[in-house]
Amino acid sequence: MPRGGGDPLAITNLTVWQDAASLAHFVHNTVHAAFLARRAEWFEVLAYFHLVMWWVPAGHRPSLGEALERLAMRRDLGDSDTAFGWGRLPGLMPGPKRGH
């Protein structure tokens, strides 16, 4: 299972949002939703977590290394207070879950 960073086929995206509701709005209520709906045309369905979220203190700018560490934590331990997916944000993930 790739950890990211070293996989030549992986696309890495690291963003920081003001709040979870703003992220959910972008994912599901902007042009991003059209691309999300078509992701099966471009990406394989993965058998492991490929998304991780965590609360970032104000003023902190997370690095890709930090994100990969948190993703590894989520893969190894499942959802926790320090690394989680949409399931920890009830009511913000409409539609079917797929690898989140």
N, CA and C of each residue as an Amber inpcrd file, in Angstrom:
protein
   300
   0.8530000  -1.1640000   0.0000000   0.0000000   0.0000000   0.0000000
   0.9030000   1.2330000   0.0000000   0.8150000   2.0660000  -1.0120000
   1.6730000   3.2540000  -1.0480000   1.3230000   4.2330000   0.0570000
   2.3080000   4.8970000   0.5820000   2.1080000   5.8960000   1.6260000
   1.9750000   7.2860000   1.0280000   2.0400000   7.4180000  -0.2630000
   1.9990000   8.7320000  -0.8970000   3.3870000   9.3200000  -0.9620000
   3.5190000  10.3860000  -1.6790000   4.8080000  11.0370000  -1.7760000
   5.7570000  10.3550000  -2.7330000   5.8200000   9.0250000  -2.7370000
   6.7350000   8.3040000  -3.6060000   6.0480000   7.5850000  -4.7460000
   4.7480000   7.6490000  -4.8210000   3.9980000   6.9590000  -5.8710000
   3.9060000   7.8610000  -7.0930000   4.5250000   7.4520000  -8.2180000
   4.5030000   8.3310000  -9.4010000   3.1150000   8.5080000 -10.0060000
   2.1630000   7.6670000  -9.6380000   0.8030000   7.7960000 -10.1660000
  -0.1240000   8.5700000  -9.2340000   0.3790000   8.9430000  -8.0650000
  -0.4480000   9.6410000  -7.0850000  -0.5120000  11.1330000  -7.3870000
  -1.6660000  11.7050000  -7.1400000  -1.8560000  13.1480000  -7.2130000
  -2.0920000  13.6200000  -5.7850000  -1.2800000  14.5470000  -5.3430000
  -1.3790000  15.0340000  -3.9720000  -2.0540000  16.3950000  -3.9530000
  -2.9800000  16.5630000  -3.0250000  -3.6760000  17.8330000  -2.8540000
  -3.7330000  18.1260000  -1.3640000  -3.2190000  19.2710000  -0.9690000
  -3.2390000  19.6770000   0.4300000  -3.8350000  21.0720000   0.5020000
  -4.9810000  21.1910000   1.1500000  -5.6300000  22.4850000   1.2920000
  -6.0240000  22.6940000   2.7420000  -6.1370000  23.9580000   3.1360000
  -6.5810000  24.3220000   4.4720000  -7.8300000  25.1800000   4.3190000
  -8.8550000  24.8500000   5.0950000 -10.1490000  25.5410000   5.0030000
 -10.4630000  26.2440000   6.3080000 -11.2090000  27.3150000   6.2340000
 -11.6130000  28.0700000   7.4220000 -12.4510000  27.2150000   8.3640000
 -13.3350000  26.3870000   7.7860000 -14.1840000  25.5110000   8.5920000
 -14.6640000  24.3600000   7.7200000 -15.1840000  23.3270000   8.3660000
 -15.6170000  22.1210000   7.6580000 -16.8000000  22.3920000   6.7220000
 -17.6980000  23.2730000   7.1090000 -18.8490000  23.5850000   6.2620000
 -18.4090000  24.2210000   4.9390000 -17.3840000  25.0660000   4.9720000
 -16.8790000  25.6790000   3.7360000 -16.2790000  24.6290000   2.8150000
 -15.5380000  23.6870000   3.3740000 -14.9900000  22.5890000   2.5750000
 -16.1110000  21.7680000   1.9580000 -17.0940000  21.3850000   2.7570000
 -18.2100000  20.5770000   2.2470000 -18.9550000  21.3210000   1.1450000
 -19.1480000  22.6080000   1.3090000 -19.8180000  23.3970000   0.2700000
 -19.0170000  23.3490000  -1.0320000 -17.7070000  23.5540000  -0.9590000
 -16.8740000  23.5040000  -2.1590000 -16.9490000  22.1360000  -2.8210000
 -16.8240000  21.0830000  -2.0440000 -16.8030000  19.7250000  -2.5970000
 -18.1070000  19.3810000  -3.3000000 -19.2330000  19.7700000  -2.7240000
 -20.5230000  19.2850000  -3.2130000 -21.4000000  20.3220000  -3.9030000
 -21.0430000  21.5990000  -3.8620000 -21.9360000  22.6340000  -4.4080000
 -21.2540000  23.6010000  -5.3620000 -20.0960000  23.2220000  -5.8810000
 -19.4180000  24.0480000  -6.8780000 -19.0810000  23.1590000  -8.0660000
 -18.3600000  23.6890000  -9.0240000 -17.9690000  22.9110000 -10.2000000
 -17.1780000  21.6630000  -9.8000000 -16.5600000  21.6880000  -8.6370000
 -15.8210000  20.5120000  -8.1500000 -16.7140000  19.2670000  -8.1200000
 -17.9860000  19.4330000  -7.8120000 -18.9090000  18.2900000  -7.7270000
 -19.0090000  17.5470000  -9.0580000 -18.9550000  18.2660000 -10.1720000
 -19.0230000  17.6160000 -11.4910000 -17.8010000  16.7270000 -11.7130000
 -16.6390000  17.1920000 -11.2970000 -15.4250000  16.3840000 -11.4290000
 -15.4450000  15.2080000 -10.4600000 -15.9220000  15.4430000  -9.2580000
 -16.0310000  14.3880000  -8.2600000 -16.9350000  13.2670000  -8.7630000
 -18.0290000  13.6260000  -9.4120000 -18.9630000  12.6270000  -9.9370000
 -18.3310000  11.7640000 -11.0280000 -17.3180000  12.2840000 -11.7110000
 -16.6780000  11.5600000 -12.8100000 -15.3390000  10.9340000 -12.4300000
 -14.9950000  10.9540000 -11.1620000 -13.6640000  10.4950000 -10.7530000
 -13.3730000   9.0520000 -11.1500000 -14.4010000   8.2110000 -11.2660000
 -14.1790000   6.8130000 -11.6570000 -13.6190000   6.7000000 -13.0820000
 -13.8160000   7.7450000 -13.8770000 -13.2700000   7.7380000 -15.2360000
 -11.7560000   7.9370000 -15.2340000 -11.2200000   8.5380000 -14.1750000
  -9.8070000   8.9040000 -14.1520000  -8.9900000   8.1900000 -13.0860000
  -9.6560000   7.7140000 -12.0330000  -8.9270000   7.1550000 -10.9020000
  -9.4160000   5.7550000 -10.5740000  -8.4920000   4.9350000 -10.0810000
  -8.8350000   3.6080000  -9.5950000  -9.5280000   3.7260000  -8.2380000
 -10.3710000   2.7500000  -7.9330000 -10.9310000   2.6620000  -6.5860000
  -9.8530000   2.0290000  -5.7160000  -9.4660000   2.7100000  -4.6710000
  -8.3970000   2.2260000  -3.8050000  -8.9650000   1.4500000  -2.6300000
  -8.2170000   0.4820000  -2.1710000  -8.6640000  -0.3670000  -1.0680000
  -8.2110000   0.1690000   0.2930000  -7.6740000   1.3730000   0.3110000
  -7.1730000   1.9510000   1.5530000  -7.5130000   3.4400000   1.5650000
  -7.4560000   4.0200000   2.7570000  -7.7510000   5.4470000   2.8900000
  -6.7830000   6.2680000   2.0380000  -7.3190000   7.2450000   1.3390000
  -6.4910000   8.1580000   0.5420000  -6.7950000   9.6160000   0.8840000
  -7.6300000   9.8100000   1.8590000  -8.0100000  11.1470000   2.2970000
  -7.8330000  11.2200000   3.8110000  -7.3230000  12.3360000   4.2760000
  -7.2220000  12.5470000   5.7200000  -7.5320000  14.0110000   6.0080000
  -8.2080000  14.2310000   7.1130000  -8.4930000  15.5760000   7.5960000
  -8.0600000  15.6640000   9.0480000  -7.7710000  16.8690000   9.4880000
  -7.4730000  17.1320000  10.8940000  -7.6710000  18.6160000  11.1450000
  -7.8470000  18.9590000  12.4070000  -8.0360000  20.3560000  12.7890000
  -6.6660000  21.0190000  12.8590000  -6.5300000  22.1380000  12.2060000
  -5.2620000  22.8660000  12.1320000  -5.3680000  24.1270000  12.9870000
  -4.4440000  24.3270000  13.9060000  -4.4870000  25.5490000  14.7210000
  -4.3320000  26.8010000  13.8530000  -4.9870000  27.8610000  14.2570000
  -4.8840000  29.1360000  13.5310000  -3.4210000  29.5360000  13.4030000
  -3.0470000  29.9390000  12.1980000  -1.6930000  30.3970000  11.9370000
  -0.7160000  29.3090000  11.5390000  -1.0900000  28.0350000  11.7350000
  -0.1970000  26.9270000  11.3660000  -0.3700000  26.6010000   9.8830000
   0.7190000  26.3820000   9.2030000   0.6770000  25.9950000   7.7860000
   1.2010000  24.5650000   7.6780000   0.3070000  23.5770000   7.5010000
   0.7570000  22.1800000   7.4690000   1.6040000  21.8960000   6.2270000
   2.5390000  20.9700000   6.3850000   3.4000000  20.5620000   5.2830000
   2.8700000  19.2600000   4.6740000   3.3710000  18.9400000   3.4920000
   3.0160000  17.6690000   2.8730000   3.4730000  16.5190000   3.7650000
   4.6390000  16.6530000   4.3690000   5.1210000  15.6120000   5.2810000
   4.1630000  15.3670000   6.4350000   3.6410000  16.4540000   7.0160000
   2.6660000  16.3250000   8.0970000   1.4080000  15.6210000   7.5970000
   0.9590000  15.9860000   6.4220000  -0.2420000  15.3580000   5.8550000
  -0.0240000  13.8630000   5.6310000   1.1370000  13.4910000   5.1090000
   1.4220000  12.0750000   4.8720000   1.5190000  11.3010000   6.1740000
   2.0590000  11.9290000   7.2200000   2.0960000  11.2840000   8.5350000
   0.6860000  11.0460000   9.0600000  -0.1690000  12.0320000   8.9080000
  -1.5520000  11.8850000   9.3790000  -2.2960000  10.8330000   8.5650000
  -2.0390000  10.7930000   7.2650000  -2.6580000   9.7660000   6.4360000
  -2.1980000   8.3830000   6.8800000  -0.9250000   8.2310000   7.1710000
  -0.4110000   6.9490000   7.6670000  -1.0730000   6.5790000   8.9930000
  -1.2550000   7.5550000   9.8850000  -1.9300000   7.2910000  11.1600000
  -3.3490000   6.7970000  10.9190000  -4.0600000   7.4430000   9.9910000
  -5.4370000   7.0390000   9.7290000  -5.4810000   5.6380000   9.1330000
  -4.5590000   5.3540000   8.2270000  -4.5190000   4.0160000   7.6260000
  -4.2070000   2.9550000   8.6700000  -3.2790000   3.2560000   9.5670000
  -2.8450000   2.2690000  10.5650000  -3.8190000   2.1090000  11.7180000
  -4.4390000   3.2230000  12.1590000  -5.2380000   3.1960000  13.3880000
  -6.7230000   3.4810000  13.1810000  -7.0960000   3.8880000  11.9730000
  -8.4730000   4.2900000  11.7430000  -8.6860000   5.7250000  12.1770000
  -9.9260000   6.1520000  12.1610000 -10.2420000   7.5280000  12.5260000
  -9.9150000   7.8000000  13.9910000  -9.3850000   8.9990000  14.2290000
  -9.0610000   9.4400000  15.5880000  -9.2520000  10.9530000  15.6390000
  -8.9940000  11.5370000  16.7880000  -9.1020000  12.9950000  16.9150000
  -8.0450000  13.7240000  16.1010000  -6.9550000  13.0410000  15.7570000
  -5.8450000  13.6870000  15.0470000  -5.7680000  13.3460000  13.5640000
  -6.5760000  12.4090000  13.0950000  -6.5860000  12.0210000  11.6810000
  -7.9170000  11.3320000  11.3940000  -8.7280000  11.9210000  10.5120000
 -10.0710000  11.3900000  10.2940000 -10.5540000  11.6890000   8.8900000
 -11.7370000  11.1380000   8.5700000 -12.3830000  11.3800000   7.2830000
 -13.7360000  12.0360000   7.4820000 -14.5270000  12.0270000   6.4160000
 -15.8300000  12.6960000   6.4500000 -16.7450000  12.1630000   7.5420000
 -16.5680000  10.9050000   7.9510000 -17.4320000  10.3150000   8.9750000
 -17.3890000  11.0430000  10.3010000 -16.3140000  11.7690000  10.5710000
 -16.2010000  12.5520000  11.8050000 -16.8630000  13.9180000  11.6840000
 -17.4140000  14.2000000  10.5110000 -18.0880000  15.4800000  10.2700000
 -19.5360000  15.1980000   9.8760000 -20.3470000  14.7260000  10.8040000
 -21.7040000  14.3060000  10.4780000 -22.5080000  15.4120000   9.8040000
 -23.2750000  14.9940000   8.8050000 -24.1450000  15.9190000   8.0950000
 -23.4690000  16.7050000   6.9940000 -22.1460000  16.5440000   6.8110000
 -21.4440000  17.3180000   5.7990000 -21.0460000  16.4970000   4.5740000
 -21.2910000  15.1900000   4.5760000 -20.8900000  14.3440000   3.4530000
 -22.1090000  13.7020000   2.8160000 -22.8140000  14.4310000   1.9360000
 -23.9600000  13.8340000   1.2720000 -23.5170000  12.8230000   0.2330000
 -24.4040000  11.8950000  -0.0930000 -24.1170000  10.9350000  -1.1470000
 -23.3060000   9.7560000  -0.6320000 -23.0110000   8.7980000  -1.5380000
 -22.2960000   7.5900000  -1.1290000 -20.8470000   7.8950000  -0.7690000
 -20.3360000   7.1520000   0.2080000 -18.9350000   7.2950000   0.6090000
 -18.1080000   6.3790000  -0.2830000 -16.9430000   6.8530000  -0.6910000
 -16.0830000   6.0540000  -1.5600000 -14.6360000   6.3430000  -1.1860000
 -14.0520000   5.4910000  -0.3500000 -12.6550000   5.6240000   0.0050000
 -12.3260000   6.8250000   0.8670000 -13.3130000   7.4270000   1.4740000
 -13.0670000   8.5900000   2.3170000 -13.0070000   8.1340000   3.7460000
